Amino acid sequence: MNILDTLSEKLSGVNMSASVQLSLVSELIDVKRSTEYEFVTQSKSTRGQSSVQVKCLVASQFQD
């Protein structure tokens, strides 16, 4: 069993998402933001290295 393979298997299915809603001026302006974090693993068996990259996707919506 390779430790790097086990780490890649555990992190391959990890998805995190969070949403933040902010109301300003007594709800006259409503700002909504949704953020997703996606973990992508890459392993290089020749050097025995593993890396984790985090991609952040942000979408904003402004309403009057």
N, C-alpha and C positions, 0 to 999 in steps of 0.2 A: 504494500500500500504506500503510495506516494503522498506526502503531506500536502504538496502543492495541488495535486489532483483533488484531494478532499476539500481544501480551501476553495478551489474553483467551483466545485459542486455546491458547496454551502452558499457562496455568494452569488451564484448565477441566477438564482430566483428571487433575489432581494430587490424589491421595489418599494420606495417610500413616497408618500404623497402628503402634502399639507396644504391647507387653505387658510387664508387670513382675510377677514372682512373688517373693514374700518369704516365707521360712520362719523362724519364730520358735520359740524354746525347743525346739531339737532336733526340729523338724518336728511338734510337738504342735499348733501352731496354724499353719494355712496360709492366707496372705492372697494372693489373686490379684486383680490389677487389669488391666483392658484399657482402653486409651485410643485413640480415633480422632480424627484431625485432618482436617478437610475444608476445602479452600480454595474459596471462592466468589468469583467475580469479578463486578464490576459496572462498566460503563463508561458514561460520560455524554458523548456526542459533542458536545453543545451547548457544554460548557465545556472539553472535551478532558481530562477527568479519568478516572482509573481507580482503583478501590480493591479491596483484597483483604481479605476477612473470614475469620477463622479460627474455626471452631466446634469446641469440645472436648467430646466425649462420654465420660463416665467411668462404668464399671460395676465395682462391687466385689463380691467374693464371699468370705465368711468360712466356714471349715470348722473344726470342732473335731477 
